[in-house]
Amino acid sequence: MAGSGLVFVSHEVKDFDAWKKGYDADKPNRDKVGLVELALGRDATKANVVLIAFQAPSVAAAQAFAANPALKEAMMAAGVIGMPDMKIGNAV
């Protein structure tokens, strides 16, 4: 894992179940860039706030994925509200 990238995402969704269907349908795009889901959860006090952690092959791969306009389109189509909070880091 050292040398790989980490991506942490938090965002609110209109409806978790509807969002989850869209998220699952977008898996091929995450697979294409080598993102591996490490954890998927919901905020303990706000059930429509989604928390996701990914491992990426590199920080550059994570940054390229985050910058892809198709990601924004997929998130909006799945019901993401507002701007996601996305952090990219190096695994140590």
Residue pairs with C-beta under 8 A, 6 or more apart in sequence:
1 55
1 91
2 91
2 92
3 58
3 90
3 91
4 55
4 56
4 57
4 58
4 90
4 91
5 55
5 56
5 57
5 58
5 59
5 60
5 61
5 62
5 63
5 88
5 89
5 90
5 91
6 53
6 54
6 55
6 56
6 62
6 88
6 89
6 90
6 91
7 35
7 52
7 53
7 54
7 55
7 56
7 62
7 65
7 66
7 86
7 87
7 88
8 51
8 52
8 53
8 54
8 86
8 87
8 89
9 50
9 51
9 52
9 53
9 54
9 84
9 85
9 86
9 87
10 43
10 49
10 50
10 51
10 52
10 84
10 85
10 86
11 49
11 50
11 75
11 80
11 81
11 82
11 83
11 84
11 85
12 46
12 48
12 49
12 50
12 80
12 81
12 82
13 19
13 48
13 49
13 50
13 78
13 79
13 80
13 81
14 48
14 79
14 81
15 48
15 79
16 42
16 47
16 48
16 50
18 78
18 79
19 50
19 78
19 79
19 80
21 78
22 74
22 77
22 78
22 79
23 78
26 74
26 78
29 68
29 70
29 71
29 74
30 37
30 54
30 65
33 56
33 57
33 61
33 64
33 65
34 56
34 57
34 61
35 54
35 55
35 56
35 61
35 62
35 65
36 54
36 55
36 56
37 52
37 53
37 54
38 53
38 54
38 55
39 51
39 52
39 53
40 50
40 51
40 52
41 50
41 51
41 52
42 48
42 49
42 50
42 51
43 49
43 50
43 51
54 62
55 91
56 62
56 65
56 88
59 88
59 89
59 90
62 88
63 88
65 71
66 86
66 88
75 84
